[in-house]
């Protein structure tokens, strides 16, 4: 009887330790057996695929005063969300600056940015600006550019090209292997083999 009491007494002393050990083992087993929570997946990279199409379209934008700012039309257009660009076939663009002066751009193909302020014209590219007065009120002749590639920045009135280009200003004509023209500052940089034909202005 004393043996039983002694055994039960010792068991009662070690039982909490045994239970704690079993609990620790069970906890360890549960941790090892429980599937790991799903890791947050990185957003899938956007592929260069169009999310919408337009055919035989014309899109107009207006300034805060309701005046026509630009009009873009073409045979077909595709929008690419990864770059927020619009690729247009047989493009025709009319753009007005704050003074209402018109610039027209055409090409076989164009790539524009999201707000239409930057346009890459590809294939039979041409940009034509109507005659307009300068900041001193003097009337300046119209200007046109022709090349297989023209990069037009409509808001800053700048046109660049890394390919051969023909520039016509009034009756004057220039050709070059590349060009950077800033209409606001009246600065034209022609690079490579540059040729020009200047026609004297006849006084009335």
Rosetta constraint file for C-alpha pairs under 8 A:
AtomPair CA 1 CA 5 HARMONIC 6.28 0.50
AtomPair CA 2 CA 6 HARMONIC 6.05 0.50
AtomPair CA 3 CA 7 HARMONIC 6.04 0.50
AtomPair CA 4 CA 8 HARMONIC 5.99 0.50
AtomPair CA 5 CA 9 HARMONIC 5.96 0.50
AtomPair CA 6 CA 10 HARMONIC 6.20 0.50
AtomPair CA 7 CA 11 HARMONIC 6.06 0.50
AtomPair CA 8 CA 12 HARMONIC 6.03 0.50
AtomPair CA 9 CA 13 HARMONIC 6.40 0.50
AtomPair CA 10 CA 14 HARMONIC 6.40 0.50
AtomPair CA 11 CA 15 HARMONIC 5.64 0.50
AtomPair CA 12 CA 16 HARMONIC 7.45 0.50
AtomPair CA 13 CA 17 HARMONIC 7.94 0.50
AtomPair CA 14 CA 18 HARMONIC 6.19 0.50
AtomPair CA 15 CA 19 HARMONIC 6.05 0.50
AtomPair CA 16 CA 20 HARMONIC 6.04 0.50
AtomPair CA 17 CA 21 HARMONIC 6.08 0.50
AtomPair CA 18 CA 22 HARMONIC 6.13 0.50
AtomPair CA 19 CA 23 HARMONIC 6.00 0.50
AtomPair CA 20 CA 24 HARMONIC 6.07 0.50
AtomPair CA 21 CA 25 HARMONIC 6.17 0.50
AtomPair CA 22 CA 26 HARMONIC 6.02 0.50
AtomPair CA 23 CA 27 HARMONIC 6.03 0.50
AtomPair CA 24 CA 28 HARMONIC 6.14 0.50
AtomPair CA 25 CA 29 HARMONIC 6.12 0.50
AtomPair CA 26 CA 30 HARMONIC 6.14 0.50
AtomPair CA 27 CA 31 HARMONIC 6.21 0.50
AtomPair CA 28 CA 32 HARMONIC 6.23 0.50
AtomPair CA 29 CA 33 HARMONIC 5.97 0.50
AtomPair CA 30 CA 34 HARMONIC 5.79 0.50
AtomPair CA 46 CA 81 HARMONIC 7.61 0.50
AtomPair CA 46 CA 82 HARMONIC 5.44 0.50
AtomPair CA 47 CA 82 HARMONIC 6.49 0.50
AtomPair CA 48 CA 80 HARMONIC 6.21 0.50
AtomPair CA 48 CA 81 HARMONIC 7.55 0.50
AtomPair CA 48 CA 82 HARMONIC 6.02 0.50
AtomPair CA 48 CA 83 HARMONIC 7.77 0.50
AtomPair CA 49 CA 80 HARMONIC 5.84 0.50
AtomPair CA 49 CA 81 HARMONIC 7.65 0.50
AtomPair CA 49 CA 82 HARMONIC 7.92 0.50
AtomPair CA 50 CA 78 HARMONIC 5.77 0.50
AtomPair CA 50 CA 79 HARMONIC 5.16 0.50
AtomPair CA 50 CA 80 HARMONIC 4.49 0.50
AtomPair CA 50 CA 81 HARMONIC 6.90 0.50
AtomPair CA 51 CA 78 HARMONIC 7.58 0.50
AtomPair CA 51 CA 79 HARMONIC 6.03 0.50
AtomPair CA 51 CA 80 HARMONIC 6.18 0.50
AtomPair CA 51 CA 81 HARMONIC 6.69 0.50
AtomPair CA 52 CA 78 HARMONIC 6.04 0.50
AtomPair CA 52 CA 79 HARMONIC 5.73 0.50
AtomPair CA 52 CA 80 HARMONIC 7.95 0.50
AtomPair CA 53 CA 76 HARMONIC 7.30 0.50
AtomPair CA 53 CA 77 HARMONIC 5.67 0.50
AtomPair CA 53 CA 78 HARMONIC 4.72 0.50
AtomPair CA 53 CA 79 HARMONIC 6.63 0.50
AtomPair CA 54 CA 76 HARMONIC 5.54 0.50
AtomPair CA 54 CA 77 HARMONIC 5.04 0.50
AtomPair CA 54 CA 78 HARMONIC 6.59 0.50
AtomPair CA 55 CA 74 HARMONIC 7.41 0.50
AtomPair CA 55 CA 75 HARMONIC 5.55 0.50
AtomPair CA 55 CA 76 HARMONIC 4.28 0.50
AtomPair CA 55 CA 77 HARMONIC 6.41 0.50
AtomPair CA 56 CA 73 HARMONIC 7.34 0.50
AtomPair CA 56 CA 74 HARMONIC 5.80 0.50
AtomPair CA 56 CA 75 HARMONIC 4.48 0.50
AtomPair CA 56 CA 76 HARMONIC 5.92 0.50
AtomPair CA 57 CA 73 HARMONIC 5.47 0.50
AtomPair CA 57 CA 74 HARMONIC 5.87 0.50
AtomPair CA 57 CA 75 HARMONIC 6.75 0.50
AtomPair CA 57 CA 76 HARMONIC 7.21 0.50
AtomPair CA 58 CA 71 HARMONIC 6.80 0.50
AtomPair CA 58 CA 72 HARMONIC 5.55 0.50
AtomPair CA 58 CA 73 HARMONIC 4.08 0.50
AtomPair CA 58 CA 74 HARMONIC 6.82 0.50
AtomPair CA 59 CA 71 HARMONIC 5.60 0.50
AtomPair CA 59 CA 72 HARMONIC 5.22 0.50
AtomPair CA 59 CA 73 HARMONIC 6.29 0.50
AtomPair CA 60 CA 68 HARMONIC 7.19 0.50
AtomPair CA 60 CA 69 HARMONIC 7.54 0.50
AtomPair CA 60 CA 70 HARMONIC 5.73 0.50
AtomPair CA 60 CA 71 HARMONIC 4.35 0.50
AtomPair CA 60 CA 72 HARMONIC 6.47 0.50
AtomPair CA 61 CA 68 HARMONIC 6.17 0.50
AtomPair CA 61 CA 69 HARMONIC 5.52 0.50
AtomPair CA 61 CA 70 HARMONIC 5.34 0.50
AtomPair CA 61 CA 71 HARMONIC 6.46 0.50
AtomPair CA 62 CA 66 HARMONIC 5.38 0.50
AtomPair CA 62 CA 67 HARMONIC 5.29 0.50
AtomPair CA 62 CA 68 HARMONIC 4.51 0.50
AtomPair CA 62 CA 69 HARMONIC 4.80 0.50
AtomPair CA 62 CA 70 HARMONIC 7.00 0.50
AtomPair CA 63 CA 67 HARMONIC 5.51 0.50
AtomPair CA 63 CA 68 HARMONIC 6.58 0.50
AtomPair CA 63 CA 69 HARMONIC 5.86 0.50
AtomPair CA 68 CA 96 HARMONIC 7.26 0.50
AtomPair CA 69 CA 95 HARMONIC 5.92 0.50
AtomPair CA 69 CA 96 HARMONIC 5.21 0.50
AtomPair CA 69 CA 97 HARMONIC 7.12 0.50
AtomPair CA 70 CA 93 HARMONIC 7.16 0.50
AtomPair CA 70 CA 94 HARMONIC 5.45 0.50
AtomPair CA 70 CA 95 HARMONIC 4.28 0.50
AtomPair CA 70 CA 96 HARMONIC 6.14 0.50
AtomPair CA 71 CA 93 HARMONIC 5.69 0.50
AtomPair CA 71 CA 94 HARMONIC 5.12 0.50
AtomPair CA 71 CA 95 HARMONIC 6.53 0.50
AtomPair CA 72 CA 91 HARMONIC 7.19 0.50
AtomPair CA 72 CA 92 HARMONIC 5.92 0.50
AtomPair CA 72 CA 93 HARMONIC 4.57 0.50
AtomPair CA 72 CA 94 HARMONIC 6.58 0.50
AtomPair CA 73 CA 91 HARMONIC 5.88 0.50
AtomPair CA 73 CA 92 HARMONIC 5.29 0.50
AtomPair CA 73 CA 93 HARMONIC 6.46 0.50
AtomPair CA 74 CA 88 HARMONIC 6.25 0.50
AtomPair CA 74 CA 89 HARMONIC 5.91 0.50
AtomPair CA 74 CA 90 HARMONIC 5.19 0.50
AtomPair CA 74 CA 91 HARMONIC 4.44 0.50
AtomPair CA 74 CA 92 HARMONIC 6.08 0.50
AtomPair CA 75 CA 88 HARMONIC 7.38 0.50
AtomPair CA 75 CA 89 HARMONIC 5.62 0.50
AtomPair CA 75 CA 90 HARMONIC 5.60 0.50
AtomPair CA 75 CA 91 HARMONIC 7.12 0.50
AtomPair CA 76 CA 88 HARMONIC 5.74 0.50
AtomPair CA 76 CA 89 HARMONIC 5.32 0.50
AtomPair CA 76 CA 90 HARMONIC 7.52 0.50
AtomPair CA 77 CA 86 HARMONIC 6.53 0.50
AtomPair CA 77 CA 87 HARMONIC 5.45 0.50
AtomPair CA 77 CA 88 HARMONIC 4.27 0.50
AtomPair CA 77 CA 89 HARMONIC 6.36 0.50
AtomPair CA 78 CA 86 HARMONIC 5.65 0.50
AtomPair CA 78 CA 87 HARMONIC 5.30 0.50
AtomPair CA 78 CA 88 HARMONIC 6.63 0.50
AtomPair CA 79 CA 84 HARMONIC 6.97 0.50
AtomPair CA 79 CA 85 HARMONIC 5.89 0.50
AtomPair CA 79 CA 86 HARMONIC 4.53 0.50
AtomPair CA 79 CA 87 HARMONIC 6.50 0.50
AtomPair CA 80 CA 84 HARMONIC 5.54 0.50
AtomPair CA 80 CA 85 HARMONIC 5.51 0.50
AtomPair CA 80 CA 86 HARMONIC 6.42 0.50
AtomPair CA 81 CA 85 HARMONIC 7.03 0.50
AtomPair CA 84 CA 113 HARMONIC 6.40 0.50
AtomPair CA 84 CA 114 HARMONIC 5.41 0.50
AtomPair CA 85 CA 111 HARMONIC 6.56 0.50
AtomPair CA 85 CA 112 HARMONIC 5.54 0.50
AtomPair CA 85 CA 113 HARMONIC 4.69 0.50
AtomPair CA 85 CA 114 HARMONIC 5.62 0.50
AtomPair CA 86 CA 110 HARMONIC 7.97 0.50
AtomPair CA 86 CA 111 HARMONIC 5.63 0.50
AtomPair CA 86 CA 112 HARMONIC 5.26 0.50
AtomPair CA 86 CA 113 HARMONIC 6.57 0.50
AtomPair CA 86 CA 114 HARMONIC 7.34 0.50
AtomPair CA 87 CA 109 HARMONIC 7.21 0.50
AtomPair CA 87 CA 110 HARMONIC 5.66 0.50
AtomPair CA 87 CA 111 HARMONIC 4.56 0.50
AtomPair CA 87 CA 112 HARMONIC 6.62 0.50
AtomPair CA 88 CA 109 HARMONIC 5.54 0.50
AtomPair CA 88 CA 110 HARMONIC 5.11 0.50
AtomPair CA 88 CA 111 HARMONIC 6.42 0.50
AtomPair CA 89 CA 107 HARMONIC 7.97 0.50
AtomPair CA 89 CA 108 HARMONIC 5.79 0.50
AtomPair CA 89 CA 109 HARMONIC 4.51 0.50
AtomPair CA 89 CA 110 HARMONIC 6.60 0.50
AtomPair CA 90 CA 106 HARMONIC 7.42 0.50
AtomPair CA 90 CA 107 HARMONIC 5.98 0.50
AtomPair CA 90 CA 108 HARMONIC 4.49 0.50
AtomPair CA 90 CA 109 HARMONIC 5.60 0.50
AtomPair CA 90 CA 110 HARMONIC 7.87 0.50
AtomPair CA 91 CA 105 HARMONIC 7.90 0.50
AtomPair CA 91 CA 106 HARMONIC 5.54 0.50
AtomPair CA 91 CA 107 HARMONIC 5.61 0.50
AtomPair CA 91 CA 108 HARMONIC 6.35 0.50
AtomPair CA 91 CA 109 HARMONIC 6.05 0.50
AtomPair CA 91 CA 110 HARMONIC 6.31 0.50
AtomPair CA 92 CA 104 HARMONIC 7.35 0.50
AtomPair CA 92 CA 105 HARMONIC 5.91 0.50
AtomPair CA 92 CA 106 HARMONIC 4.67 0.50
AtomPair CA 92 CA 107 HARMONIC 7.09 0.50
AtomPair CA 93 CA 104 HARMONIC 5.57 0.50
AtomPair CA 93 CA 105 HARMONIC 5.02 0.50
AtomPair CA 93 CA 106 HARMONIC 6.35 0.50
AtomPair CA 94 CA 102 HARMONIC 6.84 0.50
AtomPair CA 94 CA 103 HARMONIC 5.86 0.50
AtomPair CA 94 CA 104 HARMONIC 4.64 0.50
AtomPair CA 94 CA 105 HARMONIC 6.61 0.50
AtomPair CA 95 CA 102 HARMONIC 5.74 0.50
AtomPair CA 95 CA 103 HARMONIC 5.20 0.50
AtomPair CA 95 CA 104 HARMONIC 6.39 0.50
AtomPair CA 95 CA 154 HARMONIC 7.23 0.50
AtomPair CA 96 CA 100 HARMONIC 5.19 0.50
AtomPair CA 96 CA 101 HARMONIC 5.33 0.50
AtomPair CA 96 CA 102 HARMONIC 4.72 0.50
AtomPair CA 96 CA 103 HARMONIC 6.39 0.50
AtomPair CA 97 CA 101 HARMONIC 5.53 0.50
AtomPair CA 97 CA 102 HARMONIC 6.89 0.50
AtomPair CA 97 CA 155 HARMONIC 7.24 0.50
AtomPair CA 101 CA 129 HARMONIC 7.92 0.50
AtomPair CA 101 CA 130 HARMONIC 6.99 0.50
AtomPair CA 101 CA 132 HARMONIC 6.78 0.50
AtomPair CA 102 CA 129 HARMONIC 6.13 0.50
AtomPair CA 102 CA 130 HARMONIC 5.98 0.50
AtomPair CA 103 CA 127 HARMONIC 7.01 0.50
AtomPair CA 103 CA 128 HARMONIC 5.66 0.50
AtomPair CA 103 CA 129 HARMONIC 4.42 0.50
AtomPair CA 103 CA 130 HARMONIC 6.55 0.50
AtomPair CA 104 CA 127 HARMONIC 5.69 0.50
AtomPair CA 104 CA 128 HARMONIC 5.18 0.50
AtomPair CA 104 CA 129 HARMONIC 6.43 0.50
AtomPair CA 105 CA 121 HARMONIC 7.99 0.50
AtomPair CA 105 CA 125 HARMONIC 7.46 0.50
AtomPair CA 105 CA 126 HARMONIC 5.63 0.50
AtomPair CA 105 CA 127 HARMONIC 4.35 0.50
AtomPair CA 105 CA 128 HARMONIC 6.40 0.50
AtomPair CA 106 CA 121 HARMONIC 7.29 0.50
AtomPair CA 106 CA 124 HARMONIC 7.80 0.50
AtomPair CA 106 CA 125 HARMONIC 5.79 0.50
AtomPair CA 106 CA 126 HARMONIC 5.37 0.50
AtomPair CA 106 CA 127 HARMONIC 6.61 0.50
AtomPair CA 107 CA 121 HARMONIC 5.62 0.50
AtomPair CA 107 CA 122 HARMONIC 5.93 0.50
AtomPair CA 107 CA 123 HARMONIC 5.71 0.50
AtomPair CA 107 CA 124 HARMONIC 5.30 0.50
AtomPair CA 107 CA 125 HARMONIC 4.29 0.50
AtomPair CA 107 CA 126 HARMONIC 6.39 0.50
AtomPair CA 108 CA 121 HARMONIC 7.67 0.50
AtomPair CA 108 CA 122 HARMONIC 6.24 0.50
AtomPair CA 108 CA 123 HARMONIC 5.14 0.50
AtomPair CA 108 CA 124 HARMONIC 6.20 0.50
AtomPair CA 108 CA 125 HARMONIC 7.08 0.50
AtomPair CA 109 CA 121 HARMONIC 6.09 0.50
AtomPair CA 109 CA 122 HARMONIC 5.15 0.50
AtomPair CA 109 CA 123 HARMONIC 6.42 0.50
AtomPair CA 110 CA 119 HARMONIC 6.60 0.50
AtomPair CA 110 CA 120 HARMONIC 5.42 0.50
AtomPair CA 110 CA 121 HARMONIC 4.59 0.50
AtomPair CA 110 CA 122 HARMONIC 5.85 0.50
AtomPair CA 111 CA 119 HARMONIC 5.72 0.50
AtomPair CA 111 CA 120 HARMONIC 5.09 0.50
AtomPair CA 111 CA 121 HARMONIC 6.79 0.50
AtomPair CA 112 CA 116 HARMONIC 5.52 0.50
AtomPair CA 112 CA 117 HARMONIC 7.50 0.50
AtomPair CA 112 CA 118 HARMONIC 5.71 0.50
AtomPair CA 112 CA 119 HARMONIC 4.46 0.50
AtomPair CA 112 CA 120 HARMONIC 6.37 0.50
AtomPair CA 113 CA 117 HARMONIC 6.78 0.50
AtomPair CA 113 CA 118 HARMONIC 5.74 0.50
AtomPair CA 113 CA 119 HARMONIC 6.83 0.50
AtomPair CA 117 CA 153 HARMONIC 5.99 0.50
AtomPair CA 117 CA 154 HARMONIC 5.20 0.50
AtomPair CA 117 CA 155 HARMONIC 5.82 0.50
AtomPair CA 118 CA 151 HARMONIC 7.46 0.50
AtomPair CA 118 CA 152 HARMONIC 5.88 0.50
AtomPair CA 118 CA 153 HARMONIC 4.68 0.50
AtomPair CA 118 CA 154 HARMONIC 6.15 0.50
AtomPair CA 118 CA 155 HARMONIC 7.96 0.50
AtomPair CA 119 CA 151 HARMONIC 5.88 0.50
AtomPair CA 119 CA 152 HARMONIC 5.21 0.50
AtomPair CA 119 CA 153 HARMONIC 6.55 0.50
AtomPair CA 119 CA 154 HARMONIC 7.77 0.50
AtomPair CA 120 CA 149 HARMONIC 7.23 0.50
AtomPair CA 120 CA 150 HARMONIC 5.95 0.50
AtomPair CA 120 CA 151 HARMONIC 4.53 0.50
AtomPair CA 120 CA 152 HARMONIC 6.34 0.50
AtomPair CA 121 CA 125 HARMONIC 5.46 0.50
AtomPair CA 121 CA 126 HARMONIC 7.82 0.50
AtomPair CA 121 CA 148 HARMONIC 7.82 0.50
AtomPair CA 121 CA 149 HARMONIC 5.54 0.50
AtomPair CA 121 CA 150 HARMONIC 5.08 0.50
AtomPair CA 121 CA 151 HARMONIC 6.19 0.50
AtomPair CA 121 CA 152 HARMONIC 7.69 0.50
AtomPair CA 122 CA 148 HARMONIC 5.75 0.50
AtomPair CA 122 CA 149 HARMONIC 4.74 0.50
AtomPair CA 122 CA 150 HARMONIC 6.81 0.50
AtomPair CA 123 CA 147 HARMONIC 7.52 0.50
AtomPair CA 123 CA 148 HARMONIC 4.61 0.50
AtomPair CA 123 CA 149 HARMONIC 6.28 0.50
AtomPair CA 124 CA 146 HARMONIC 7.14 0.50
AtomPair CA 124 CA 147 HARMONIC 6.21 0.50
AtomPair CA 124 CA 148 HARMONIC 5.21 0.50
AtomPair CA 124 CA 149 HARMONIC 7.63 0.50
AtomPair CA 125 CA 146 HARMONIC 5.70 0.50
AtomPair CA 125 CA 147 HARMONIC 5.35 0.50
AtomPair CA 125 CA 148 HARMONIC 5.48 0.50
AtomPair CA 125 CA 149 HARMONIC 5.91 0.50
AtomPair CA 125 CA 150 HARMONIC 6.24 0.50
AtomPair CA 126 CA 144 HARMONIC 7.06 0.50
AtomPair CA 126 CA 145 HARMONIC 5.45 0.50
AtomPair CA 126 CA 146 HARMONIC 4.51 0.50
AtomPair CA 126 CA 147 HARMONIC 6.61 0.50
AtomPair CA 126 CA 150 HARMONIC 7.46 0.50
AtomPair CA 127 CA 144 HARMONIC 5.47 0.50
AtomPair CA 127 CA 145 HARMONIC 5.14 0.50
AtomPair CA 127 CA 146 HARMONIC 6.73 0.50
AtomPair CA 128 CA 142 HARMONIC 7.43 0.50
AtomPair CA 128 CA 143 HARMONIC 5.87 0.50
AtomPair CA 128 CA 144 HARMONIC 4.21 0.50
AtomPair CA 128 CA 145 HARMONIC 6.50 0.50
AtomPair CA 129 CA 142 HARMONIC 5.52 0.50
AtomPair CA 129 CA 143 HARMONIC 5.17 0.50
AtomPair CA 129 CA 144 HARMONIC 6.11 0.50
AtomPair CA 130 CA 141 HARMONIC 7.46 0.50
AtomPair CA 130 CA 142 HARMONIC 4.64 0.50
AtomPair CA 130 CA 143 HARMONIC 6.81 0.50
AtomPair CA 131 CA 139 HARMONIC 6.95 0.50
AtomPair CA 131 CA 140 HARMONIC 5.59 0.50
AtomPair CA 131 CA 141 HARMONIC 4.58 0.50
AtomPair CA 131 CA 142 HARMONIC 3.94 0.50
AtomPair CA 131 CA 143 HARMONIC 7.36 0.50
AtomPair CA 132 CA 139 HARMONIC 5.50 0.50
AtomPair CA 132 CA 140 HARMONIC 5.38 0.50
AtomPair CA 132 CA 141 HARMONIC 6.84 0.50
AtomPair CA 132 CA 142 HARMONIC 7.16 0.50
AtomPair CA 133 CA 137 HARMONIC 5.06 0.50
AtomPair CA 133 CA 138 HARMONIC 4.99 0.50
AtomPair CA 133 CA 139 HARMONIC 3.94 0.50
AtomPair CA 133 CA 140 HARMONIC 5.46 0.50
AtomPair CA 134 CA 138 HARMONIC 5.41 0.50
AtomPair CA 134 CA 139 HARMONIC 6.26 0.50
AtomPair CA 134 CA 140 HARMONIC 6.44 0.50
AtomPair CA 141 CA 169 HARMONIC 6.23 0.50
AtomPair CA 141 CA 170 HARMONIC 4.97 0.50
AtomPair CA 142 CA 169 HARMONIC 5.84 0.50
AtomPair CA 142 CA 170 HARMONIC 5.65 0.50
AtomPair CA 143 CA 167 HARMONIC 7.29 0.50
AtomPair CA 143 CA 168 HARMONIC 5.68 0.50
AtomPair CA 143 CA 169 HARMONIC 4.50 0.50
AtomPair CA 143 CA 170 HARMONIC 6.61 0.50
AtomPair CA 144 CA 167 HARMONIC 5.80 0.50
AtomPair CA 144 CA 168 HARMONIC 5.22 0.50
AtomPair CA 144 CA 169 HARMONIC 6.59 0.50
AtomPair CA 145 CA 165 HARMONIC 6.87 0.50
AtomPair CA 145 CA 166 HARMONIC 5.73 0.50
AtomPair CA 145 CA 167 HARMONIC 4.67 0.50
AtomPair CA 145 CA 168 HARMONIC 6.53 0.50
AtomPair CA 146 CA 150 HARMONIC 7.75 0.50
AtomPair CA 146 CA 165 HARMONIC 5.69 0.50
AtomPair CA 146 CA 166 HARMONIC 5.19 0.50
AtomPair CA 146 CA 167 HARMONIC 6.61 0.50
AtomPair CA 147 CA 161 HARMONIC 7.83 0.50
AtomPair CA 147 CA 163 HARMONIC 6.95 0.50
AtomPair CA 147 CA 164 HARMONIC 6.21 0.50
AtomPair CA 147 CA 165 HARMONIC 4.68 0.50
AtomPair CA 147 CA 166 HARMONIC 6.53 0.50
AtomPair CA 148 CA 163 HARMONIC 6.94 0.50
AtomPair CA 148 CA 164 HARMONIC 7.58 0.50
AtomPair CA 148 CA 165 HARMONIC 7.75 0.50
AtomPair CA 149 CA 161 HARMONIC 6.12 0.50
AtomPair CA 149 CA 162 HARMONIC 7.54 0.50
AtomPair CA 149 CA 163 HARMONIC 6.37 0.50
AtomPair CA 150 CA 159 HARMONIC 6.72 0.50
AtomPair CA 150 CA 160 HARMONIC 5.91 0.50
AtomPair CA 150 CA 161 HARMONIC 4.98 0.50
AtomPair CA 151 CA 159 HARMONIC 5.59 0.50
AtomPair CA 151 CA 160 HARMONIC 5.07 0.50
AtomPair CA 151 CA 161 HARMONIC 6.01 0.50
AtomPair CA 152 CA 157 HARMONIC 7.45 0.50
AtomPair CA 152 CA 158 HARMONIC 5.92 0.50
AtomPair CA 152 CA 159 HARMONIC 4.48 0.50
AtomPair CA 152 CA 160 HARMONIC 6.51 0.50
AtomPair CA 153 CA 157 HARMONIC 5.71 0.50
AtomPair CA 153 CA 158 HARMONIC 5.07 0.50
AtomPair CA 153 CA 159 HARMONIC 6.20 0.50
AtomPair CA 154 CA 158 HARMONIC 6.68 0.50
AtomPair CA 156 CA 182 HARMONIC 7.92 0.50
AtomPair CA 156 CA 184 HARMONIC 7.22 0.50
AtomPair CA 157 CA 182 HARMONIC 6.42 0.50
AtomPair CA 157 CA 183 HARMONIC 5.53 0.50
AtomPair CA 157 CA 184 HARMONIC 6.43 0.50
AtomPair CA 158 CA 180 HARMONIC 7.51 0.50
AtomPair CA 158 CA 181 HARMONIC 5.63 0.50
AtomPair CA 158 CA 182 HARMONIC 4.64 0.50
AtomPair CA 158 CA 183 HARMONIC 5.99 0.50
AtomPair CA 158 CA 184 HARMONIC 7.83 0.50
AtomPair CA 159 CA 179 HARMONIC 7.89 0.50
AtomPair CA 159 CA 180 HARMONIC 6.05 0.50
AtomPair CA 159 CA 181 HARMONIC 5.25 0.50
AtomPair CA 159 CA 182 HARMONIC 6.78 0.50
AtomPair CA 160 CA 178 HARMONIC 7.74 0.50
AtomPair CA 160 CA 179 HARMONIC 5.50 0.50
AtomPair CA 160 CA 180 HARMONIC 4.45 0.50
AtomPair CA 160 CA 181 HARMONIC 6.24 0.50
AtomPair CA 161 CA 165 HARMONIC 7.21 0.50
AtomPair CA 161 CA 178 HARMONIC 5.45 0.50
AtomPair CA 161 CA 179 HARMONIC 5.27 0.50
AtomPair CA 161 CA 180 HARMONIC 6.66 0.50
AtomPair CA 162 CA 177 HARMONIC 7.10 0.50
AtomPair CA 162 CA 178 HARMONIC 4.63 0.50
AtomPair CA 162 CA 179 HARMONIC 6.65 0.50
AtomPair CA 163 CA 177 HARMONIC 5.66 0.50
AtomPair CA 163 CA 178 HARMONIC 5.19 0.50
AtomPair CA 163 CA 179 HARMONIC 7.96 0.50
AtomPair CA 164 CA 175 HARMONIC 7.28 0.50
AtomPair CA 164 CA 176 HARMONIC 5.62 0.50
AtomPair CA 164 CA 177 HARMONIC 4.00 0.50
AtomPair CA 164 CA 178 HARMONIC 5.47 0.50
AtomPair CA 165 CA 175 HARMONIC 5.73 0.50
AtomPair CA 165 CA 176 HARMONIC 5.58 0.50
AtomPair CA 165 CA 177 HARMONIC 6.24 0.50
AtomPair CA 165 CA 178 HARMONIC 6.32 0.50
AtomPair CA 165 CA 179 HARMONIC 7.05 0.50
AtomPair CA 166 CA 173 HARMONIC 7.24 0.50
AtomPair CA 166 CA 174 HARMONIC 5.76 0.50
AtomPair CA 166 CA 175 HARMONIC 4.51 0.50
AtomPair CA 166 CA 176 HARMONIC 6.74 0.50
AtomPair CA 167 CA 173 HARMONIC 5.76 0.50
AtomPair CA 167 CA 174 HARMONIC 5.09 0.50
AtomPair CA 167 CA 175 HARMONIC 6.24 0.50
AtomPair CA 168 CA 172 HARMONIC 5.70 0.50
AtomPair CA 168 CA 173 HARMONIC 4.46 0.50
AtomPair CA 168 CA 174 HARMONIC 6.37 0.50
AtomPair CA 169 CA 173 HARMONIC 6.37 0.50
AtomPair CA 171 CA 198 HARMONIC 7.27 0.50
AtomPair CA 171 CA 199 HARMONIC 5.98 0.50
AtomPair CA 172 CA 196 HARMONIC 7.47 0.50
AtomPair CA 172 CA 197 HARMONIC 5.63 0.50
AtomPair CA 172 CA 198 HARMONIC 4.73 0.50
AtomPair CA 172 CA 199 HARMONIC 5.69 0.50
AtomPair CA 173 CA 196 HARMONIC 5.67 0.50
AtomPair CA 173 CA 197 HARMONIC 5.16 0.50
AtomPair CA 173 CA 198 HARMONIC 6.69 0.50
AtomPair CA 174 CA 194 HARMONIC 7.11 0.50
AtomPair CA 174 CA 195 HARMONIC 5.56 0.50
AtomPair CA 174 CA 196 HARMONIC 4.18 0.50
AtomPair CA 174 CA 197 HARMONIC 6.30 0.50
AtomPair CA 175 CA 193 HARMONIC 7.86 0.50
AtomPair CA 175 CA 194 HARMONIC 5.61 0.50
AtomPair CA 175 CA 195 HARMONIC 5.24 0.50
AtomPair CA 175 CA 196 HARMONIC 6.41 0.50
AtomPair CA 176 CA 190 HARMONIC 5.79 0.50
AtomPair CA 176 CA 191 HARMONIC 5.94 0.50
AtomPair CA 176 CA 192 HARMONIC 5.97 0.50
AtomPair CA 176 CA 193 HARMONIC 5.58 0.50
AtomPair CA 176 CA 194 HARMONIC 4.46 0.50
AtomPair CA 176 CA 195 HARMONIC 6.60 0.50
AtomPair CA 177 CA 190 HARMONIC 7.45 0.50
AtomPair CA 177 CA 191 HARMONIC 5.84 0.50
AtomPair CA 177 CA 192 HARMONIC 4.96 0.50
AtomPair CA 177 CA 193 HARMONIC 6.11 0.50
AtomPair CA 177 CA 194 HARMONIC 7.14 0.50
AtomPair CA 178 CA 190 HARMONIC 6.00 0.50
AtomPair CA 178 CA 191 HARMONIC 5.20 0.50
AtomPair CA 178 CA 192 HARMONIC 6.65 0.50
AtomPair CA 179 CA 188 HARMONIC 7.38 0.50
AtomPair CA 179 CA 189 HARMONIC 5.62 0.50
AtomPair CA 179 CA 190 HARMONIC 4.65 0.50
AtomPair CA 179 CA 191 HARMONIC 6.16 0.50
AtomPair CA 180 CA 188 HARMONIC 5.92 0.50
AtomPair CA 180 CA 189 HARMONIC 5.07 0.50
AtomPair CA 180 CA 190 HARMONIC 6.66 0.50
AtomPair CA 181 CA 186 HARMONIC 7.68 0.50
AtomPair CA 181 CA 187 HARMONIC 5.94 0.50
AtomPair CA 181 CA 188 HARMONIC 4.36 0.50
AtomPair CA 181 CA 189 HARMONIC 6.18 0.50
AtomPair CA 182 CA 186 HARMONIC 5.74 0.50
AtomPair CA 182 CA 187 HARMONIC 5.15 0.50
AtomPair CA 182 CA 188 HARMONIC 6.21 0.50
AtomPair CA 183 CA 187 HARMONIC 6.62 0.50
AtomPair CA 190 CA 194 HARMONIC 6.64 0.50
